[in-house]
Amino acid sequence: MLNLYLIFNVQFNFYSLLRSMRNAWRFISTVIGIIFRHPVTGTTIIPVLPDGRIVLIQRSDTGKWGLPGGMVDWGEDIPHAASRELKEETGLNLTKIRGLRGVYSNPKRDPRLHSISILIEVEADGEFEPEDKLEVLQVKAFTKEELPLGNLSHDHDRQLQDYLNDVVAIA
């Protein structure tokens, strides 16, 4: 009788363990699906200096010019993400958010992953001293006439054209 009890108990514990593992895997699969099957949110920044020039960064991965910006970290809001990314990529301080300039969600806007970018215009000041030397080759300010439009990274040509044409886009 004791042997039957032990066999039953071992089988019951084994099936309980399998059921728990299956439930854990369902949970993990759901979380992975949520994370990797949904776009990530980021911010793109149009930094305007006191003299009106617009600051761009030259990216090390492509060599192309583009607007500073990046992904919003967990627990972070858009203003903090923009301030952090601006500081990391240019060395500049965000002094004022002028406003929302667009939301860009085309799945092909970023060649690395599907991201939704919230474009904001900001006032900035400080010295060009990027903290992220691996991502940024150089930082430069351009007048509107000097902007190297036509071959910017990601969809930044579209974003800057919309900005220059005073279009607030949802694209």
N, C-alpha and C positions, 0 to 999 in steps of 0.2 A: 504494500500500500504506500509505503514511504517512497519507493522508487517511482511509482506513478505520480505521486505528488511532485517530486523533484523534476521529473520529465515535463509535466504540465507547467510547472513554474518557470522552467528554463525556456520552454517554447513561448509561453505568454510574455516573458521578459524580452525574448528575441523579437517577437512581433511588435511589442510596444516600442522597442528600440527602432525597428524598421519604420513604424508609423511616425515616430518622432523625427527620424531622419528625412522621411518623405515630406513632412510638414515643414521642416527647416529648409529643405531644398525648394519647395514651392515659394516660401517667403523670400529666399535669396534670389530665385529666378524672377519673381515679381519686382524686387528692388532693382536688379540689373536691367530688366526690361524698361522700367521707368527711367532709369538714368541714361541708358544707351539708346533707347528708341525715341527719345524726345530731344528737341533742340536745347542747347545750352544758351544761357542768357549772358550777354556781354554789353559793354558800352564802348562807343567810339566817341572820341572827343575832338572838337574843333577848338583848339586853344588860340585865343586871340590876345596878342600882347598889347600893352598900353598904346603903342604906336600904330595898331591896326593890322600888323602882319600876322599871318597864320603860321603856326608851327607844325612841321611834319617831321617824321622820323624816317630814317633809311633802315629797312629791315635787313637783318643779317641772313635770314633764310632765303630770300629772293633777290636781295639787292635793290628792291623797289622802294620808292617813297610811299608813305601812307600816313594816315592819321594815327595818333596814339590811341590806345585802348586795350581792352582785354576782358576776360571773364569776370563775372561777379562771383566772389567767394561765398561759400556757405555762411549764412548769418549776416551778410553784408547788404547794404542798400546801394542803389545806383549812385547817389552823391559820394558816398565813401569809396566805392569802387572806382569812380572817375578820378577822384582826388589821388587815390593810391596809384592807379595806373599812370596818371600824368606824371607823378613824382618819380615812379620807377623808370619810365621810359624817356623822360625828358629832363628831369631834375627840377622842373617848374612847380610852383605852388598854385593850386586852384584858389583864386580869390573870390570868384563869384560865378554862379551858374546863371547864364543869360537866358537859357530856355531849351526846351525840347525842339529838336530840328528834324526828327524823323525816327521811324522804326523800320528796320530792314530785316526781312526774314526769308529771302530767297534761299532755298536749300543749297544753291551753288555759289552763294556770296563769299564763302570761305572754303578754300579747297581742302582744308583739313577735316572739317566736320560741319554738321548743320547747326548754325548758331543764329540767334536773333540778336541783332545789335540795336541798341537804343542810342541814337545820335544826339549829343548835346553840345551846345555852344557854351564855352566858358571864357572868363577872363583869367589870365594867368600872368605871373611874373616870377622873376628869379633868374638863376644862371642855368645855362644848358650843361647839365652834368647827369647823364643817364646813370641810374643805379644798375640797370639790367644791361650789362655790357655784352652778354651773349646774344640778346635779341636785337639790340640796336647798334648799328654801325655809326650813325651820326644823327644829330638834331640840327635842324635849320629853320629859320623863319623866312617866309616868302610874302611879298606883297601879293595882292589878288592877281595882278598881271603876271607875276613871276611863277605862279604855281605850276609845277610840272604835270599838268593834266594830260591824260591820254594813255598813261601806262602805270597807274598807281596800283598798289596791292589791293587784294580782295575786291570789294565793290566801292572803293573810296573815290574813284572818279565820279560815279553816280552820286554818292553822298555829297561830295564837294560841289558838283554841278547843281544839285538841288539847292544846296545852301546858297550858292552864288546867285541863283535865280529866285531866291526867297520862297522856295517851295518847302513846305513841311510835308514830307512824304510818309506814307505807310505802304511799303513795298515788300 
